Amino acid sequence: MDLGLEGRVALVMGASRGIGRGIAAALAREGARVAIVSRSRERLEQAAAEIGDGATPFVADATDLDRLGALLTEVAEALGPVDVLVANTGGPPLGGALDHELDDWEAAYRSLVLAPRVLAGAVVPGMRERRWGRIVNVGSSSTREPIPGLNLSNSHRMAAVGFLKTLSREVAADGITVNTVATGRFATERLAANAGSIEAAEETAKREVPAGRLGTPEEYGDLVAFLCSERAAYITGTVIPIDGGLLHAAF
């Protein structure tokens, strides 16, 4: 299937490892010119080498909102205006409803809500002019079913979905789609850290995930590549789970 991504410019945040790298690799494989972004230059250079042709590294921290504007300018100068935006960042600290100070709440809001808002605000005008654009937010299954011990993620990822749903209705007639992926359990360093080890996470997945295993970043990347494609032009304003059947809710 030709996804129509040849020559498109994609910006993928948090792309030096895990799900972000899986997404960047999938887009590059489809012929997109991918700006991969992370705080770590060392990790970025390793990721770029592994992804191969089509990946260009840019160093930026998603929580540095002032830096994001300059980042978009750098990407445009090096690769061209952004056609595809993938908003992705590491999750906030674990904890219950009353376990965090307000500073932690503000940091999570900056990372999970304000960063996608700033990035979308920077790319949407150009997408509207070109009558084509794709925005995908890497979210969590917690937007459907809050996860115990992940209060900051539960709270702020729902806020991001509200913003993106609003945006999707405002830009749909301009040929721009806006979707969120509700992430289940994937074999990443963050999950391994939360579970104690990747082996422990895998054992838990065997018991709790209907598919009987963790997802892979490559599987995640394939879904996002489709959502960013020409073929997905009528899919917008949605929250799409990718979780091996973990969610109990039907909708």
C-alpha positions, 0 to 999 in steps of 0.5 A: 500500500502506497501511503503517500508520504514520499517527500513529506516532512515529518517532525517526531518529538521524543524520537531517540528511543522507544515509541518515538523512534519506532514512529520515526523509523516507520515514517522514514521507511515510507519516504518521509524526511523525518526530523527526529527530536530529543534532549540527548544528542548522543541518543539522537545520533545513534537513532539517526544511524539506526533509522538511516536515510531520511532521519535528521537529528535536532536537539530540543526539550519539549518542556522548553516552550521557547525553544520549540518555536526556534526548532520549527524554524530550524526544521523548515530551513533544513528540510522544508515546512512540516507536513506531519507533526507527532507530539510525543514525550515521556510520561510524568512521575508515578503517584496517586491523586494527592501525591504530587506538589503543584510544581509537579502538576505544572511540569506535567501540564507543560509537557503533556498539554502546552508542548503539543499546543505550541507545536500545533500552533506553529505548524497549523498555519502552513498546513492550512495554506498547503491544504494538507497536514497530519497531527498525531498525539502519542497519548495513553490508554488512561484517557479511556480508563485511568490507570492507578498510580499514574494520576499526573498522566491520567489528568493531563493526557485527558486535557490534551485530548480535549484540546486536540478534539477541539482543534480537529473540528476547526481544521478538518475542512483544511485537509488536516487530520488530528488524532490521538493514539491511546497507548497500552503496554509497550516494550520501552525503557519507561515501562521497564523502569515502572515495572522494575524490569522489562522481564517483569513487565513481560510476565505481567503482560502475559497475565493481564493483556489479552494478546498475552504480550507487550507491544513493540515500537515497530507495531506502534510506528506502523499505526502512526504511519497509516494515520499520517497517510493519504489513505487516512484522510477521513480519520480525524478527531479520534482516540485510537487504542493500541493495547493488545485488547487491554482496555475493558471499555467498548468505546 
